[in-house]
Amino acid sequence: MAALLLFLLAFALSAASTAEAGSPEGAVIIVIDGLGSSYVYPEYQAFNIEGRPVERAVLYNLTGGGTRVLDLRVPIPETGPSHSVLVTGRAKANEEDVSVPNATIFDRAREGGYICLAILQRGDFDQMLKEQDGCLYFPDNSIGGGEPVLLDRGLSPDLRDLLNGWRTSYENYSGREGCAAYISYNRWALDAAAEIVESMDRPFILFVNAGAVDTAGHNLGPEDYVEVIQGLDQTLGGLREACQRNEVLLVVTADHGMAFSSGDGGHASKMYAGLLESRRVPLVFFGPGIDELIVGGVWQETDIAPTLLDLLELNADLGEGQIIPLKSGFRLEVILDSPGMVTVSKDGVIVAEADGLDRYTFSDLVRGIYNLSAQGSSQEVCISDHRTLDLRTAKSSYRLAPSRNSIGIALILIINLGGALVILWILKRKKG
């Protein structure tokens, strides 16, 4: 259910009566394979299955700013099912569901004129590949495997050349050993993503699966797992800056976490799958149009798809999740009986005013308490997400239906009146 919001930044912004807030120029979605929030959020402490604490990563870019969702959980801590849930917004989605028409964030983005691109380390399933207009992916799931492959479905020549250049440049990032090999593997993906952001001249979604953190957890143990996370965080800083310069939304999350026994890591087996270390993953947003805050409460992976689409001002009616209220400005729709004036004020200052219509949409209202005056009366309105106030008489009369208090008072009056009548009847009988 919707969450307690802890505000780090809140200040008044003016609102227009009809204008919508500007949407980002595009979005980059980084899915860090195997990254559990218990290892990176300062609010949490990770434990192994014996109950001993595990070292946390020290990060600067992932947790230093942006909008951070404190508790997000995946329904199934496995890559294929989790990717399916993430892009469809459906808790029970599987790989086949991704190929259903109009079922994914990519379908909605393409309807809005976006191009869909992906960088998929350690491969991905065929249905995910088919959702992309262009993609770099690894058929070999090994960190030390072969080079990436370019998938091209009608890319422009300049974009094809850009992706092909990063395909051949992979050799400059390979050949290392130990933790350095894992860190460099992820660095290639994030460096490529940063240059794509700098080069795009049309709306786009770039989906990146960064694969080395998961492999480090399985193969290297908890200490090296944390070191690989810290190495990825260093590279993330360059991508954040590229997105900021180009007004591109950056979303960082994971498909599942990681839990450890004495040394080995896992997440999908019965021993690990139910642990919070496996199911609780980070979700952080950076970019235009969102607040700087921490969102509390428990949220689900199904909430990512509609939230992303809402931030991009695309059709967010996808899946079964709800929109996480991250925006720095929200819409207030007011419906009247007849054309008239509506005034919206905050702390005694008018922030929006309109006249001549019976329906208004006020945009860019920041979180807070507002006073709304319309139809000869005023009321307080709390804004923390998009809202609609229907002030038509027919609707108002429904809201003014007898409450429990008024019904209780009526019953008491009836009982008292009945008691008085009984007493009068008894007195008359005695006199008779």
C-alpha positions in Angstrom: 0.0 0.0 0.0 1.1 3.5 -0.5 3.8 4.7 1.6 5.0 7.2 4.2 6.9 9.9 2.4 10.0 11.5 4.0 10.7 14.8 2.4 14.2 16.0 1.9 13.3 18.9 -0.4 10.1 20.8 -0.6 9.5 24.3 -1.9 6.7 26.2 -3.6 6.5 26.4 -7.4 3.9 28.3 -9.4 1.2 26.4 -11.3 -0.4 27.0 -14.7 -4.1 26.3 -15.3 -3.6 24.0 -18.3 0.1 23.5 -19.0 1.7 20.1 -18.3 5.1 19.6 -16.7 7.9 19.0 -19.2 8.8 15.3 -19.6 12.4 14.0 -19.8 14.0 13.6 -23.2 14.4 9.9 -22.6 15.1 7.3 -20.0 18.0 5.0 -19.1 17.0 2.0 -17.0 19.9 0.2 -15.3 19.1 -3.2 -13.9 22.0 -4.4 -11.8 21.9 -8.1 -11.8 22.0 -9.5 -8.3 22.2 -6.2 -6.3 20.4 -6.4 -3.0 19.5 -3.1 -1.3 20.6 -4.6 2.1 24.2 -4.2 0.9 24.0 -0.6 -0.4 21.3 1.3 1.6 22.6 2.9 4.8 19.3 2.1 6.5 19.9 -1.7 6.2 22.3 -4.4 7.4 22.7 -7.6 5.4 23.1 -10.9 7.2 24.1 -14.3 5.9 21.9 -17.4 6.4 23.7 -18.1 9.7 22.6 -14.7 11.0 26.1 -13.0 10.9 26.4 -9.5 9.5 27.9 -9.1 6.0 29.9 -6.0 5.0 28.1 -3.2 3.2 29.3 -1.3 0.2 30.3 2.4 0.6 28.6 4.3 -2.3 28.5 7.9 -3.5 26.6 7.9 -6.7 23.8 5.4 -6.3 22.6 6.6 -2.9 23.9 10.2 -3.0 20.9 12.1 -4.1 18.0 11.4 -6.4 14.7 9.9 -5.3 15.3 6.6 -3.4 12.5 4.1 -2.8 13.4 2.6 0.6 11.8 -0.9 0.3 11.1 -2.4 -3.1 10.6 -6.2 -3.4 10.6 -8.6 -6.3 8.1 -11.4 -6.4 10.5 -14.0 -7.8 14.3 -13.5 -7.3 15.3 -14.8 -10.7 16.5 -12.8 -13.7 14.0 -14.0 -16.4 10.8 -13.7 -14.3 12.0 -10.5 -12.7 12.8 -8.8 -16.0 9.3 -9.9 -17.2 7.6 -8.3 -14.2 9.7 -5.1 -14.5 8.8 -4.4 -18.1 5.1 -5.5 -18.0 4.1 -4.4 -14.5 2.5 -7.8 -13.8 3.5 -9.9 -10.8 3.0 -13.3 -12.5 4.5 -12.3 -15.9 6.8 -14.8 -17.6 9.0 -14.5 -20.6 6.2 -15.3 -23.0 4.1 -12.5 -21.7 6.7 -10.0 -22.8 5.9 -10.8 -26.5 2.2 -10.0 -26.0 1.2 -6.9 -28.1 1.0 -3.7 -26.1 2.2 -5.4 -22.9 5.4 -3.7 -22.1 7.0 -0.3 -21.4 8.7 -0.6 -24.8 5.3 -0.9 -26.6 4.0 2.2 -24.8 7.2 4.1 -25.5 7.2 3.2 -29.2 3.6 4.5 -29.4 4.9 7.8 -28.0 7.6 8.1 -30.7 10.4 6.7 -28.7 13.1 4.4 -30.0 13.9 1.3 -27.8 17.5 0.3 -27.2 19.2 -2.2 -24.9 22.6 -3.3 -23.7 22.2 -6.8 -22.3 25.2 -8.3 -20.5 25.1 -12.1 -20.0 22.4 -12.1 -22.7 18.7 -12.1 -22.1 15.7 -14.1 -23.3 14.5 -14.0 -26.9 11.3 -12.1 -26.2 13.3 -9.2 -24.5 15.6 -9.0 -27.5 12.6 -8.8 -29.9 11.3 -5.8 -28.0 14.3 -3.7 -29.0 14.9 -1.6 -32.1 18.6 -2.0 -31.5 20.6 -4.0 -29.0 24.1 -5.0 -27.9 23.9 -8.4 -26.2 26.2 -11.3 -25.1 25.1 -14.8 -26.3 27.7 -16.2 -23.8 26.8 -15.8 -20.2 30.4 -16.0 -19.1 32.2 -12.8 -17.9 35.2 -14.0 -19.9 33.2 -15.1 -22.9 32.9 -13.8 -26.5 32.3 -10.3 -27.7 28.8 -8.7 -27.8 26.6 -9.0 -30.8 24.7 -6.2 -32.5 21.0 -6.6 -33.2 19.8 -4.0 -35.7 16.1 -3.6 -36.6 16.2 -0.5 -38.8 18.6 1.7 -36.9 19.7 4.9 -38.5 23.3 4.7 -39.9 24.8 7.0 -37.2 23.2 5.0 -34.4 24.2 1.7 -36.0 27.8 3.0 -36.2 27.7 4.1 -32.6 26.6 0.7 -31.3 28.9 -1.1 -33.6 31.8 1.0 -32.3 31.0 -0.1 -28.8 30.7 -3.7 -29.9 34.3 -3.6 -31.2 35.6 -1.6 -28.2 34.7 -4.3 -25.8 38.1 -5.8 -26.3 39.6 -2.7 -24.6 37.7 -3.7 -21.4 38.4 -7.4 -21.4 41.4 -9.5 -20.5 41.6 -8.5 -16.8 41.6 -10.9 -13.8 39.8 -11.2 -10.5 37.6 -8.4 -9.3 39.0 -6.1 -12.0 37.5 -8.3 -14.7 34.0 -8.0 -13.2 34.3 -4.3 -12.6 35.5 -3.7 -16.2 32.7 -5.8 -17.6 30.1 -3.5 -16.1 32.2 -0.4 -16.9 31.9 -1.2 -20.6 28.1 -1.3 -20.4 27.8 2.0 -18.4 30.4 3.8 -20.5 28.5 2.8 -23.7 25.2 3.9 -22.1 26.7 7.4 -21.3 27.8 7.9 -24.9 24.5 6.8 -26.3 22.8 9.4 -24.0 25.1 12.1 -25.3 24.4 11.1 -29.0 20.7 10.7 -29.0 18.6 13.4 -30.8 15.1 11.8 -30.4 13.2 10.4 -27.4 14.5 7.0 -26.4 14.4 4.2 -23.7 17.7 2.5 -23.1 17.5 -0.7 -21.0 20.8 -1.9 -19.5 21.3 -5.2 -17.8 24.6 -4.9 -15.9 25.6 -8.5 -15.2 28.8 -8.8 -13.2 27.5 -8.1 -9.7 25.4 -11.3 -9.7 28.3 -13.4 -11.1 30.7 -12.0 -8.4 28.2 -12.9 -5.7 28.0 -16.5 -7.0 31.7 -17.0 -7.8 33.7 -14.7 -5.5 32.0 -14.5 -2.2 30.7 -11.5 -0.1 33.8 -9.4 0.1 34.5 -9.4 -3.6 30.8 -9.0 -4.3 30.9 -5.7 -2.3 34.0 -4.6 -4.2 32.4 -5.1 -7.6 29.4 -3.1 -6.4 31.7 -0.2 -5.4 33.5 -0.4 -8.8 30.1 -0.1 -10.6 29.1 2.9 -8.5 32.3 4.7 -9.6 31.3 4.3 -13.2 27.7 5.2 -12.5 28.8 8.8 -11.8 29.7 9.4 -15.4 26.4 8.1 -16.6 24.5 10.3 -14.1 26.3 13.4 -15.4 25.5 12.5 -19.0 21.8 12.1 -18.2 21.8 15.3 -16.2 23.3 17.3 -19.1 20.8 15.9 -21.6 17.7 16.0 -19.3 17.4 12.2 -19.4 15.7 10.2 -16.6 18.0 7.6 -15.0 16.4 4.7 -13.1 18.6 2.3 -11.2 17.2 -1.0 -9.8 17.9 -4.7 -9.8 16.2 -8.0 -10.8 17.0 -9.7 -7.4 19.4 -9.5 -4.5 21.9 -11.9 -3.2 22.2 -14.0 0.0 25.3 -15.8 1.3 26.0 -18.9 3.4 29.5 -19.3 4.7 30.9 -18.1 1.4 28.8 -19.0 -1.6 26.1 -16.6 -2.8 22.6 -17.5 -4.1 19.1 -16.1 -4.6 16.9 -18.5 -6.5 17.1 -21.8 -4.6 14.8 -22.6 -1.7 17.6 -21.8 0.8 17.9 -18.2 -0.3 14.7 -17.2 -2.2 12.6 -16.1 0.8 15.3 -13.9 2.4 15.1 -10.2 2.3 18.7 -10.1 1.1 17.4 -11.8 -2.1 14.0 -10.1 -2.6 14.6 -6.5 -1.5 16.3 -4.4 -4.2 17.2 -0.8 -4.7 15.1 1.6 -6.8 16.6 5.1 -7.4 15.5 7.8 -9.8 17.6 10.8 -11.0 16.5 13.4 -13.5 14.0 16.1 -14.4 10.5 16.2 -13.1 11.0 14.2 -9.9 11.5 15.2 -6.2 14.6 14.8 -4.1 13.2 12.5 -1.4 13.2 9.1 0.2 10.0 7.1 -0.2 9.1 4.8 2.7 6.7 1.9 2.9 6.8 -1.3 1.0 6.5 -1.2 -2.8 6.5 -3.9 -5.4 8.4 -4.4 -8.6 5.1 -4.1 -10.5 5.1 -0.4 -9.5 8.2 0.4 -11.6 6.5 0.2 -15.1 3.6 2.6 -14.4 5.8 5.0 -12.5 8.4 5.2 -15.3 5.7 5.7 -18.0 4.0 8.4 -15.8 7.4 10.3 -15.5 7.7 10.2 -19.3 4.1 11.5 -19.7 3.2 8.3 -21.5 0.1 6.1 -21.1 0.8 4.6 -17.6 -2.1 2.2 -17.6 0.1 -0.9 -17.7 0.0 -3.9 -15.5 -1.3 -4.1 -12.0 1.1 -1.8 -10.1 0.5 1.7 -8.8 2.4 4.9 -9.6 4.9 5.8 -6.9 4.5 9.5 -6.1 8.0 10.8 -7.1 7.2 13.9 -9.2 8.2 17.4 -8.1 4.8 18.6 -9.4 1.4 17.1 -9.5 -1.9 17.7 -11.3 -5.1 18.8 -9.6 -8.3 18.5 -11.7 -11.3 20.5 -10.5 -14.8 19.8 -11.9 -17.7 22.3 -11.3 -21.4 22.4 -11.9 -21.1 25.3 -14.3 -18.4 27.7 -15.6 -16.9 29.7 -12.7 -13.7 30.9 -11.0 -11.4 28.6 -9.2 -8.5 29.9 -7.1 -5.7 27.8 -5.7 -3.5 29.3 -2.9 -0.7 28.1 -0.7 0.4 29.8 2.5 -1.9 32.7 1.6 -0.3 33.2 -1.8 -2.4 32.6 -5.0 -0.5 30.1 -7.1 -3.2 29.5 -9.8 -6.4 31.1 -10.8 -8.8 30.5 -13.7 -12.3 31.5 -14.8 -14.8 30.7 -17.6 -14.8 26.9 -17.6 -16.4 24.1 -15.7 -13.3 21.9 -15.6 -9.7 22.9 -14.9 -6.3 21.1 -14.7 -3.7 22.8 -12.5 -0.2 21.4 -13.0 3.2 21.6 -11.3 1.7 21.8 -7.8 4.4 20.7 -5.3 3.6 18.6 -2.3 1.7 20.4 0.5 -1.6 21.8 1.8 -3.5 24.1 -0.6 -6.7 26.2 -0.2 -9.1 25.9 -3.0 -11.9 28.4 -3.5 -14.7 27.6 -5.9 -18.5 27.9 -6.1 -18.7 30.3 -3.2 -16.9 28.0 -0.7 -13.3 27.0 0.1 -11.6 23.8 1.3 -8.1 22.5 2.1 -6.6 20.1 -0.3 -3.6 17.9 0.4 -1.4 17.4 -2.7 1.0 14.4 -2.7 0.0 12.8 -6.0 -2.4 13.5 -8.9 -5.9 14.4 -7.7 -9.4 15.0 -9.0 -12.0 17.0 -7.1 -15.5 16.6 -8.4 -17.5 19.5 -6.9 -20.7 19.0 -8.9 -23.9 19.1 -6.8 -24.9 15.6 -7.6 -21.5 14.3 -6.4 -21.5 16.7 -3.3 -25.0 15.5 -2.3 -23.6 11.9 -2.3 -20.8 12.9 -0.1 -23.3 14.6 2.3 -25.2 11.4 2.9 -26.0 10.7 6.6 -22.9 9.8 8.5 -22.7 7.3 11.4 -22.7 10.2 13.8 -25.9 11.7 12.4 -27.6 8.4 12.3 -26.6 7.7 15.9 -28.0 11.1 17.0 -31.3 10.4 15.2 -31.6 7.0 16.9 -31.0 8.5 20.4 -33.7 11.1 19.7 -36.2 8.4 18.6 -35.4 6.3 21.7 -35.8 9.3 24.0 -39.1 10.3 22.3 -40.3 6.7 22.6 -39.4 6.6 26.3 -41.3 9.8 26.9 -44.4 8.5 25.2 -44.2 5.3 27.3 -44.0 7.3 30.5 -47.0 9.5 29.5 -49.0 6.3 28.8 -48.1 4.9 32.2 -49.1 8.1 34.0 -52.5 8.2 32.2 -53.2 4.6 33.2 -52.5 5.5 36.9 -54.8 8.5 36.8 -57.4 6.3 35.2 
